[in-house]
Amino acid sequence: MCGRYVILSPPEAMRQAFGYAEQPNFPPRYNIAPTQPIPVVILENGDRHFRLMRWGLIPAWVKNPRQFALLINARAETVMDKPAFKNAMKRRRCLLPADGYYEWHQSEGRKRPILIRPRNGGLIAFAGLAETWVGPNGEELDTVAIVTAAARGDLAALHPRVPVTIATADHARWLDSNATDAREAMPLLRAPENGEFVWHEVSTRVNRVANDDEQLILPISAEQAEAEATKPAKKTAVRKAASVSDEDGQGSLF
């Protein structure tokens, strides 16, 4: 799955890569987390646009978002059938620019944070599904989820699922729901090929959402990792988790 990711490329590089008209200015992000506003590229009236959307999809039919599970990911295998995603798959497909993402690999009795980036560097595009939720007083909230697929090849050793990345040549097909219907777009929802990505272990500082600095993406040595593992865990207040709906338990972060 995908529960945290990074955007390191300059705004103009992202604009050139995705071809939207807007000229947003934003700093690098080293620890993007669910519920935060994130950059999204969407097709509107035939043109690509940059939008900020809340990471955590809320279907249009939800009455009370506080009573609905946080849907940060959508399984590629079921997006055509799940009520939360099927309308977005038909009409509101989008792209989420990124330079890499984090995964937590279970090893030696603990979860080790791993930064995963494209082998050749540069921007990638996660497949996204967007919905605009309209509240009882007419307020609108644009929300989005990242599509995931079953991992294969070398990435399968880290985690059973991976975010779907849409190749540059397929951006137009994925975004244009008029020219490419949902069933025709389904073949684009596949896991990366073996060798497309590289990774390294990073500090457990990334576990804390408040940390968002360039030190998070640096490789950590075996000695540093061992030292972090032996540190006593700080006691934190337990937050009551939202109830998970029938969306295959995709409400949890890790």
TIDREN-396822 format. One record per atom (N, C-alpha, C, CB): residue in one letter; x, y, z. Coordinates in steps of 0.1 Angstrom, whole numbers, padded with zeros to 4 digits, always signed. Glycine has a CB too. Layout:
aXYZ/...
END
This chain:
m+0008-0012+0000/m+0000+0000+0000/m+0009+0012+0000/m-0010+0000+0012/c+0003+0024+0001/c+0011+0036+0001/c+0005+0045+0012/c+0010+0044-0012/g+0012+0048+0023/g+0008+0056+0034/g+0015+0069+0036/g+0008+0048+0046/r+0027+0070+0030/r+0035+0082+0031/r+0043+0083+0018/r+0045+0082+0043/y+0045+0096+0013/y+0054+0097+0001/y+0061+0110+0001/y+0046+0095-0011/v+0069+0113-0009/v+0077+0125-0010/v+0076+0132-0023/v+0092+0122-0007/i+0077+0145-0023/i+0078+0153-0035/i+0090+0162-0034/i+0065+0162-0037/l+0100+0159-0042/l+0113+0166-0041/l+0116+0175-0053/l+0124+0156-0040/s+0109+0173-0064/s+0112+0180-0076/s+0107+0195-0075/s+0105+0174-0088/p+0114+0204-0081/p+0109+0218-0081/p+0095+0220-0088/p+0119+0228-0088/p+0088+0230-0084/p+0074+0232-0090/p+0074+0233-0105/p+0068+0244-0084/e+0084+0240-0111/e+0084+0242-0125/e+0087+0229-0132/e+0094+0252-0129/a+0096+0220-0126/a+0099+0207-0132/a+0086+0199-0132/a+0110+0200-0124/m+0078+0199-0121/m+0066+0192-0121/m+0056+0197-0131/m+0060+0193-0107/r+0055+0210-0133/r+0046+0216-0142/r+0049+0212-0157/r+0046+0232-0141/q+0062+0212-0160/q+0067+0207-0173/q+0064+0193-0175/q+0081+0210-0175/a+0065+0185-0165/a+0064+0170-0166/a+0049+0166-0169/a+0069+0163-0154/f+0040+0174-0162/f+0026+0170-0163/f+0017+0179-0171/f+0020+0170-0149/g+0022+0190-0176/g+0016+0199-0186/g+0003+0206-0181/g+0013+0190-0197/y+0003+0210-0169/y-0009+0218-0165/y-0006+0233-0166/y-0013+0214-0150/a-0017+0241-0166/a-0016+0255-0169/a-0011+0263-0156/a-0028+0260-0174/e-0015+0259-0145/e-0012+0266-0133/e+0003+0267-0130/e-0020+0260-0121/q+0007+0277-0122/q+0021+0278-0118/q+0022+0279-0103/q+0027+0291-0124/p+0019+0268-0096/p+0019+0268-0081/p+0034+0268-0076/p+0012+0255-0076/n+0035+0273-0064/n+0048+0274-0058/n+0047+0267-0045/n+0054+0288-0056/f+0056+0257-0042/f+0055+0249-0030/f+0069+0243-0027/f+0045+0237-0031/p+0072+0241-0014/p+0085+0236-0010/p+0085+0221-0011/p+0088+0240+0005/p+0097+0215-0011/p+0098+0200-0011/p+0091+0195+0001/p+0113+0196-0010/r+0085+0183+0000/r+0078+0176+0011/r+0085+0163+0013/r+0063+0175+0008/y+0089+0160+0025/y+0096+0148+0028/y+0088+0137+0035/y+0109+0151+0036/n+0076+0141+0039/n+0068+0131+0047/n+0053+0134+0045/n+0072+0132+0062/i+0048+0133+0033/i+0034+0136+0030/i+0025+0125+0036/i+0031+0137+0015/a+0015+0129+0044/a+0007+0119+0051/a-0008+0121+0048/a+0009+0121+0066/p-0016+0110+0050/p-0030+0111+0048/p-0037+0123+0056/p-0037+0098+0052/t-0047+0128+0051/t-0056+0139+0055/t-0050+0152+0051/t-0058+0138+0070/q-0037+0153+0047/q-0031+0165+0043/q-0035+0169+0028/q-0015+0164+0044/p-0035+0182+0025/p-0037+0186+0011/p-0025+0182+0002/p-0040+0201+0010/i-0028+0175-0009/i-0017+0171-0018/i-0019+0175-0032/i-0016+0155-0017/p-0008+0176-0040/p-0010+0180-0054/p-0016+0169-0062/p+0004+0184-0060/v-0025+0173-0071/v-0032+0163-0079/v-0033+0169-0093/v-0046+0159-0074/v-0031+0161-0104/v-0033+0165-0117/v-0046+0159-0123/v-0021+0162-0126/i-0055+0167-0128/i-0068+0162-0133/i-0071+0168-0146/i-0079+0164-0122/l-0079+0162-0154/l-0084+0167-0167/l-0098+0173-0165/l-0084+0156-0178/e-0099+0186-0169/e-0111+0193-0168/e-0114+0201-0181/e-0112+0203-0156/n-0125+0198-0187/n-0128+0205-0200/n-0117+0204-0210/n-0131+0220-0197/g-0110+0192-0211/g-0100+0189-0221/g-0086+0194-0217/g-0104+0195-0233/d-0085+0201-0206/d-0071+0206-0202/d-0067+0200-0189/d-0071+0221-0202/r-0054+0199-0187/r-0049+0194-0174/r-0048+0206-0164/r-0035+0187-0176/h-0051+0203-0152/h-0050+0213-0141/h-0044+0207-0129/h-0064+0218-0139/f-0038+0216-0121/f-0032+0213-0108/f-0042+0217-0098/f-0019+0221-0106/r-0045+0207-0089/r-0054+0209-0078/r-0048+0204-0065/r-0068+0202-0081/l-0052+0210-0054/l-0049+0205-0041/l-0062+0197-0036/l-0045+0216-0031/m-0059+0185-0031/m-0070+0177-0026/m-0066+0170-0013/m-0074+0166-0037/r-0076+0167-0005/r-0074+0160+0008/r-0071+0145+0005/r-0086+0162+0017/w-0060+0140+0010/w-0056+0126+0009/w-0065+0118+0018/w-0041+0124+0011/g-0074+0111+0013/g-0084+0103+0020/g-0098+0105+0014/g-0084+0107+0035/l-0101+0096+0005/l-0113+0098-0004/l-0126+0097+0005/l-0113+0088-0015/i-0135+0106+0002/i-0149+0105+0008/i-0158+0104-0004/i-0152+0118+0017/p-0165+0093-0006/p-0175+0092-0016/p-0186+0102-0015/p-0181+0078-0016/a-0192+0106-0026/a-0202+0117-0026/a-0214+0113-0018/a-0206+0120-0040/w-0217+0100-0017/w-0229+0096-0010/w-0228+0095+0006/w-0233+0083-0015/v-0216+0098+0011/v-0214+0097+0025/v-0221+0109+0032/v-0198+0098+0029/k-0228+0106+0043/k-0236+0117+0050/k-0227+0123+0060/k-0248+0111+0057/n-0219+0116+0068/n-0211+0121+0079/n-0197+0115+0077/n-0217+0118+0092/p-0187+0123+0072/p-0173+0119+0070/p-0167+0114+0083/p-0165+0129+0064/r-0171+0119+0094/r-0165+0115+0107/r-0168+0100+0111/r-0170+0124+0118/q-0179+0095+0104/q-0183+0081+0107/q-0179+0072+0096/q-0198+0081+0109/f-0170+0077+0087/f-0166+0069+0075/f-0151+0066+0076/f-0170+0076+0062/a-0147+0054+0072/a-0133+0050+0073/a-0125+0059+0063/a-0131+0036+0069/l-0112+0061+0067/l-0103+0069+0059/l-0098+0061+0048/l-0091+0075+0068/l-0102+0064+0036/l-0098+0056+0024/l-0086+0063+0017/l-0110+0054+0014/i-0074+0059+0021/i-0062+0065+0015/i-0058+0057+0002/i-0051+0066+0025/n-0062+0044+0002/n-0058+0036-0010/n-0070+0029-0015/n-0048+0025-0005/a-0070+0026-0028/a-0080+0018-0035/a-0074+0006-0042/a-0088+0027-0045/r-0079-0006-0039/r-0073-0018-0046/r-0077-0018-0060/r-0078-0030-0038/a-0067-0020-0069/a-0069-0021-0083/a-0079-0032-0087/a-0056-0023-0091/e-0078-0043-0079/e-0086-0054-0083/e-0101-0052-0081/e-0082-0066-0074/t-0105-0042-0073/t-0119-0040-0070/t-0124-0026-0072/t-0121-0043-0055/v-0117-0017-0079/v-0121-0004-0081/v-0134-0003-0090/v-0110+0005-0088/m-0136-0013-0098/m-0148-0013-0107/m-0160-0017-0100/m-0145-0023-0119/d-0159-0023-0088/d-0170-0029-0081/d-0174-0022-0068/d-0168-0043-0078/k-0163-0017-0061/k-0166-0011-0047/k-0174+0002-0049/k-0152-0009-0040/p-0184+0003-0041/p-0192+0016-0042/p-0184+0028-0039/p-0203+0015-0032/a-0174+0028-0031/a-0166+0040-0028/a-0158+0044-0040/a-0157+0037-0016/f-0155+0036-0049/f-0145+0039-0060/f-0151+0038-0074/f-0134+0030-0059/k-0161+0031-0076/k-0165+0028-0090/k-0169+0041-0098/k-0177+0018-0090/n-0175+0051-0092/n-0179+0063-0099/n-0166+0071-0102/n-0189+0071-0091/a-0157+0072-0093/a-0144+0079-0095/a-0136+0072-0106/a-0136+0080-0082/m-0137+0059-0107/m-0129+0051-0117/m-0135+0055-0131/m-0130+0036-0115/k-0148+0057-0131/k-0154+0060-0144/k-0152+0075-0149/k-0169+0057-0143/r-0152+0084-0139/r-0153+0098-0142/r-0142+0107-0137/r-0166+0103-0138/r-0135+0103-0126/r-0126+0112-0119/r-0112+0106-0117/r-0132+0116-0106/r-0107+0101-0127/r-0093+0095-0126/r-0083+0107-0126/r-0090+0085-0137/c-0072+0105-0118/c-0063+0116-0117/c-0049+0110-0115/c-0067+0126-0106/l-0039+0119-0114/l-0025+0116-0112/l-0020+0123-0100/l-0016+0118-0125/l-0011+0116-0092/l-0005+0123-0081/l+0010+0123-0083/l-0009+0115-0067/p+0016+0134-0086/p+0030+0135-0088/p+0038+0131-0075/p+0034+0149-0092/a+0049+0124-0077/a+0057+0120-0065/a+0071+0117-0070/a+0051+0108-0058/d+0081+0118-0060/d+0095+0114-0063/d+0098+0101-0056/d+0104+0125-0059/g+0089+0095-0049/g+0092+0083-0041/g+0082+0081-0030/g+0106+0083-0036/y+0082+0070-0024/y+0073+0067-0013/y+0080+0059-0002/y+0060+0061-0018/y+0073+0058+0010/y+0078+0050+0021/y+0070+0038+0022/y+0078+0058+0034/e+0077+0027+0026/e+0070+0015+0030/e+0076+0010+0043/e+0071+0004+0019/w+0069+0003+0051/w+0074-0003+0064/w+0075-0018+0062/w+0064+0001+0076/h+0088-0022+0062/h+0091-0036+0060/h+0093-0044+0073/h+0104-0038+0051/q+0085-0055+0075/q+0086-0063+0087/q+0099-0071+0086/q+0073-0071+0089/s+0108-0069+0096/s+0121-0076+0096/s+0126-0076+0110/s+0131-0069+0086/e+0130-0088+0114/e+0136-0090+0127/e+0127-0085+0138/e+0150-0084+0128/g+0115-0088+0137/g+0105-0084+0148/g+0101-0070+0149/g+0111-0088+0160/r+0104-0062+0139/r+0100-0048+0139/r+0098-0043+0125/r+0110-0039+0146/k+0091-0031+0124/k+0089-0025+0111/k+0099-0015+0108/k+0075-0019+0111/r+0106-0017+0097/r+0117-0008+0093/r+0112+0001+0081/r+0129-0016+0088/p+0113+0014+0083/p+0109+0023+0072/p+0119+0023+0061/p+0107+0038+0077/i+0113+0022+0049/i+0121+0021+0036/i+0117+0032+0027/i+0120+0007+0030/l+0126+0039+0021/l+0123+0049+0010/l+0125+0042-0003/l+0132+0062+0011/i+0115+0042-0011/i+0115+0036-0024/i+0114+0047-0035/i+0103+0026-0026/r+0124+0047-0045/r+0124+0057-0055/r+0127+0050-0069/r+0135+0067-0052/p+0123+0057-0079/p+0125+0051-0093/p+0140+0050-0095/p+0119+0060-0104/r+0144+0039-0101/r+0159+0036-0103/r+0166+0048-0111/r+0160+0023-0111/n+0159+0053-0121/n+0165+0064-0129/n+0162+0078-0124/n+0160+0062-0143/g+0156+0079-0112/g+0153+0092-0106/g+0141+0099-0113/g+0165+0100-0107/g+0138+0111-0109/g+0128+0119-0115/g+0114+0116-0110/g+0128+0116-0130/l+0104+0123-0115/l+0091+0122-0111/l+0084+0110-0115/l+0083+0134-0115/i+0075+0105-0107/i+0066+0094-0111/i+0051+0099-0109/i+0068+0081-0103/a+0042+0091-0114/a+0028+0095-0112/a+0020+0084-0107/a+0022+0100-0126/f+0015+0085-0094/f+0006+0075-0089/f-0008+0076-0095/f+0005+0077-0073/a-0014+0065-0098/a-0028+0065-0102/a-0037+0069-0091/a-0032+0051-0108/g-0046+0079-0093/g-0055+0083-0083/g-0069+0083-0087/g-0051+0097-0078/l-0078+0083-0077/l-0092+0084-0079/l-0097+0095-0070/l-0100+0071-0076/a-0105+0105-0076/a-0109+0116-0069/a-0124+0117-0068/a-0104+0129-0075/e-0129+0123-0057/e-0143+0126-0055/e-0145+0140-0048/e-0150+0115-0046/t-0155+0147-0051/t-0159+0159-0044/t-0170+0156-0035/t-0162+0171-0054/w-0168+0158-0022/w-0178+0156-0012/w-0185+0169-0010/w-0173+0150+0001/v-0198+0169-0010/v-0206+0182-0007/v-0214+0180+0006/v-0216+0185-0019/g-0211+0189+0015/g-0217+0188+0028/g-0231+0194+0028/g-0209+0196+0038/p-0238+0192+0040/p-0252+0196+0041/p-0254+0212+0039/p-0257+0192+0054/n-0244+0219+0041/n-0245+0234+0040/n-0239+0239+0026/n-0238+0241+0051/g-0236+0229+0017/g-0231+0233+0004/g-0216+0234+0004/g-0237+0246+0000/e-0209+0231+0015/e-0194+0231+0014/e-0189+0220+0006/e-0189+0231+0029/e-0178+0222-0001/e-0172+0212-0010/e-0158+0208-0005/e-0172+0217-0024/l-0155+0196-0007/l-0142+0191-0003/l-0137+0181-0013/l-0142+0184+0011/d-0126+0184-0020/d-0121+0175-0030/d-0112+0165-0023/d-0112+0183-0041/t-0114+0152-0026/t-0106+0142-0019/t-0101+0132-0029/t-0115+0135-0008/v-0091+0124-0025/v-0084+0115-0034/v-0079+0103-0027/v-0073+0122-0042/a-0078+0092-0034/a-0071+0080-0029/a-0061+0075-0040/a-0082+0068-0027/i-0051+0068-0035/i-0041+0062-0044/i-0044+0048-0047/i-0026+0064-0038/v-0044+0044-0060/v-0046+0030-0064/v-0034+0022-0061/v-0051+0030-0079/t-0036+0010-0055/t-0026+0000-0053/t-0028-0013-0060/t-0024-0002-0037/a-0017-0020-0062/a-0018-0033-0068/a-0010-0043-0061/a-0014-0033-0083/a-0012-0056-0063/a-0003-0067-0057/a+0011-0065-0062/a-0009-0081-0060/a+0020-0065-0053/a+0034-0063-0057/a+0040-0075-0064/a+0043-0061-0044/r+0050-0073-0072/r+0056-0084-0079/r+0071-0081-0080/r+0050-0087-0094/g+0078-0092-0084/g+0093-0090-0086/g+0100-0086-0073/g+0096-0079-0096/d+0110-0077-0073/d+0118-0074-0062/d+0110-0066-0051/d+0130-0066-0066/l+0100-0058-0055/l+0093-0051-0045/l+0084-0059-0036/l+0084-0040-0052/a+0081-0071-0041/a+0072-0080-0033/a+0079-0085-0020/a+0069-0092-0041/a+0093-0083-0020/a+0100-0087-0008/a+0098-0077+0003/a+0115-0089-0011/l+0094-0065+0000/l+0092-0054+0010/l+0078-0054+0015/l+0096-0041+0004/h+0068-0055+0007/h+0054-0054+0011/h+0046-0061+0000/h+0050-0039+0013/p+0035-0067+0004/p+0026-0074-0006/p+0019-0064-0016/p+0016-0082+0001/r+0018-0051-0013/r+0012-0042-0022/r+0020-0030-0025/r-0002-0038-0016/v+0018-0024-0037/v+0025-0012-0041/v+0016-0002-0047/v+0037-0016-0051/p+0019+0011-0047/p+0011+0021-0054/p+0013+0019-0069/p+0015+0035-0050/v+0002+0020-0077/v+0003+0019-0091/v+0009+0032-0097/v-0011+0016-0097/t+0019+0031-0105/t+0024+0042-0112/t+0020+0042-0127/t+0040+0043-0111/i+0016+0053-0132/i+0012+0054-0146/i+0023+0060-0154/i-0001+0063-0147/a+0028+0053-0164/a+0039+0057-0173/a+0035+0070-0180/a+0042+0046-0183/t+0045+0078-0183/t+0043+0091-0190/t+0035+0089-0203/t+0056+0098-0193/a+0037+0079-0210/a+0030+0077-0223/a+0016+0073-0221/a+0037+0065-0230/d+0012+0070-0209/d-0002+0066-0206/d-0010+0076-0198/d-0002+0053-0198/h-0003+0087-0195/h-0010+0098-0187/h-0023+0102-0193/h-0001+0110-0185/a-0023+0105-0206/a-0035+0109-0213/a-0046+0099-0213/a-0032+0113-0228/r-0043+0086-0215/r-0053+0076-0214/r-0059+0075-0200/r-0047+0062-0218/w-0051+0076-0190/w-0056+0074-0177/w-0065+0086-0173/w-0045+0073-0167/l-0061+0098-0177/l-0068+0110-0173/l-0081+0112-0180/l-0060+0122-0175/d-0082+0109-0193/d-0093+0112-0202/d-0104+0101-0201/d-0089+0114-0216/s-0114+0103-0192/s-0124+0093-0191/s-0134+0093-0202/s-0132+0095-0178/n-0134+0103-0210/n-0143+0103-0222/n-0137+0095-0233/n-0145+0118-0227/a-0124+0096-0235/a-0118+0088-0246/a-0114+0074-0242/a-0105+0095-0250/t-0112+0072-0229/t-0109+0059-0224/t-0118+0055-0212/t-0094+0058-0219/d-0127+0046-0215/d-0136+0043-0204/d-0129+0034-0193/d-0149+0035-0209/a-0137+0032-0182/a-0131+0025-0171/a-0125+0012-0174/a-0141+0024-0160/r-0132+0004-0181/r-0127-0010-0185/r-0114-0009-0194/r-0138-0018-0191/e-0114+0000-0203/e-0102+0002-0211/e-0090+0007-0203/e-0105+0012-0222/a-0093+0014-0192/a-0082+0019-0183/a-0077+0009-0174/a-0087+0032-0176/m-0084-0002-0171/m-0080-0012-0161/m-0067-0018-0164/m-0091-0022-0161/p-0063-0021-0177/p-0049-0026-0179/p-0038-0017-0174/p-0048-0029-0193/l-0040-0005-0172/l-0030+0005-0168/l-0027+0003-0153/l-0034+0019-0170/l-0036-0004-0146/l-0034-0006-0131/l-0026-0018-0128/l-0048-0007-0124/r-0013-0017-0131/r-0004-0029-0128/r+0007-0024-0120/r+0000-0035-0142/a+0013-0034-0113/a+0025-0031-0105/a+0037-0028-0113/a+0027-0043-0095/p+0047-0021-0108/p+0059-0019-0115/p+0066-0032-0119/p+0069-0010-0107/e+0074-0031-0129/e+0082-0042-0134/e+0094-0044-0124/e+0087-0041-0148/n+0099-0056-0125/n+0111-0059-0117/n+0123-0050-0120/n+0116-0074-0119/g+0129-0044-0110/g+0140-0035-0113/g+0137-0020-0115/g+0148-0040-0124/e+0124-0016-0116/e+0121-0002-0118/e+0124+0007-0107/e+0106-0001-0122/f+0124+0001-0095/f+0127+0009-0083/f+0139+0004-0075/f+0114+0009-0074/v+0144+0014-0067/v+0155+0010-0058/v+0150+0016-0044/v+0169+0017-0062/w+0157+0011-0033/w+0153+0015-0020/w+0164+0015-0010/w+0141+0007-0015/h+0162+0021+0001/h+0172+0020+0013/h+0164+0023+0025/h+0184+0030+0011/e+0169+0018+0036/e+0163+0020+0049/e+0166+0034+0054/e+0168+0010+0060/v+0156+0040+0061/v+0157+0054+0066/v+0154+0054+0081/v+0148+0064+0059/s+0156+0065+0087/s+0153+0066+0102/s+0139+0065+0105/s+0159+0080+0107/t+0136+0060+0117/t+0123+0058+0122/t+0117+0072+0126/t+0122+0050+0135/r+0124+0083+0124/r+0119+0096+0125/r+0107+0099+0116/r+0130+0107+0123/v+0107+0091+0105/v+0097+0093+0095/v+0083+0088+0100/v+0100+0085+0082/n+0083+0080+0111/n+0071+0075+0117/n+0062+0087+0122/n+0074+0065+0128/r+0069+0097+0126/r+0062+0109+0132/r+0059+0119+0121/r+0071+0116+0143/v+0046+0121+0119/v+0041+0130+0108/v+0047+0144+0109/v+0026+0130+0108/a+0049+0149+0122/a+0054+0162+0123/a+0068+0164+0118/a+0054+0166+0138/n+0076+0154+0116/n+0089+0155+0110/n+0088+0155+0095/n+0098+0142+0114/d+0093+0166+0089/d+0092+0168+0075/d+0105+0176+0070/d+0079+0175+0071/d+0116+0169+0070/d+0129+0175+0066/d+0137+0166+0058/d+0137+0180+0079/e+0148+0171+0051/e+0155+0163+0042/e+0163+0152+0048/e+0165+0172+0035/q+0165+0152+0061/q+0172+0141+0068/q+0164+0128+0067/q+0175+0145+0082/l+0151+0129+0065/l+0143+0117+0065/l+0146+0108+0054/l+0128+0121+0065/i+0151+0113+0043/i+0153+0105+0031/i+0167+0099+0030/i+0150+0113+0018/l+0175+0103+0039/l+0189+0098+0039/l+0190+0083+0043/l+0198+0106+0047/p+0199+0075+0037/p+0201+0061+0041/p+0206+0061+0056/p+0211+0054+0032/i+0201+0051+0063/i+0206+0049+0077/i+0214+0037+0077/i+0193+0048+0086/s+0225+0037+0085/s+0234+0026+0086/s+0228+0015+0095/s+0248+0031+0092/a+0234+0003+0094/a+0230-0008+0102/a+0231-0004+0117/a+0237-0021+0099/e+0242+0003+0120/e+0244+0006+0134/e+0234+0016+0139/e+0258+0012+0136/q+0231+0026+0131/q+0220+0036+0135/q+0207+0029+0136/q+0220+0047+0124/a+0204+0020+0127/a+0191+0013+0128/a+0190+0005+0141/a+0189+0004+0116/e+0201-0002+0144/e+0201-0010+0157/e+0199-0001+0169/e+0214-0018+0158/a+0206+0011+0168/a+0205+0020+0180/a+0190+0025+0181/a+0214+0032+0178/e+0184+0028+0170/e+0170+0033+0170/e+0161+0022+0176/e+0165+0037+0157/a+0164+0009+0172/a+0156-0002+0176/a+0156-0004+0191/a+0160-0015+0169/t+0167-0001+0197/t+0169-0003+0212/t+0165+0008+0220/t+0183-0007+0215/k+0161+0020+0214/k+0156+0031+0222/k+0142+0028+0228/k+0155+0044+0213/p+0140+0032+0240/p+0127+0029+0246/p+0116+0038+0239/p+0127+0033+0261/a+0105+0031+0236/a+0094+0038+0229/a+0088+0049+0238/a+0084+0028+0224/k+0085+0061+0232/k+0079+0071+0239/k+0064+0068+0240/k+0081+0085+0233/k+0058+0071+0252/k+0044+0068+0254/k+0036+0080+0247/k+0040+0067+0269/t+0027+0076+0239/t+0019+0086+0232/t+0004+0083+0234/t+0022+0086+0217/a-0004+0093+0233/a-0018+0091+0235/a-0024+0083+0224/a-0026+0105+0236/v-0032+0074+0227/v-0038+0065+0217/v-0050+0071+0211/v-0042+0051+0224/r-0050+0073+0198/r-0061+0079+0191/r-0070+0068+0186/r-0056+0087+0179/k-0083+0070+0188/k-0093+0060+0184/k-0094+0059+0169/k-0107+0063+0190/a-0092+0048+0164/a-0092+0046+0149/a-0106+0046+0144/a-0085+0033+0145/a-0107+0052+0131/a-0120+0052+0125/a-0124+0037+0121/a-0120+0060+0112/s-0136+0034+0122/s-0140+0021+0119/s-0138+0018+0104/s-0155+0019+0122/v-0133+0006+0101/v-0130+0003+0087/v-0142-0003+0080/v-0118-0007+0086/s-0145+0002+0069/s-0157-0003+0062/s-0153-0015+0054/s-0163+0008+0052/d-0161-0019+0044/d-0158-0031+0037/d-0148-0029+0026/d-0171-0037+0031/e-0140-0018+0026/e-0130-0016+0016/e-0117-0023+0018/e-0128-0001+0015/d-0118-0036+0023/d-0106-0044+0024/d-0096-0039+0034/d-0100-0046+0011/g-0101-0032+0045/g-0092-0027+0055/g-0082-0017+0051/g-0085-0039+0061/q-0086-0009+0041/q-0076+0001+0036/q-0076+0014+0044/q-0079+0004+0022/g-0081+0014+0056/g-0081+0026+0064/g-0068+0028+0072/g-0092+0026+0073/s-0061+0017+0074/s-0049+0019+0083/s-0037+0024+0075/s-0045+0005+0089/l-0028+0031+0082/l-0016+0036+0075/l-0006+0026+0071/l-0009+0047+0084/f-0003+0016+0080/f+0008+0007+0077/f+0003-0007+0076/f+0019+0008+0088/
END
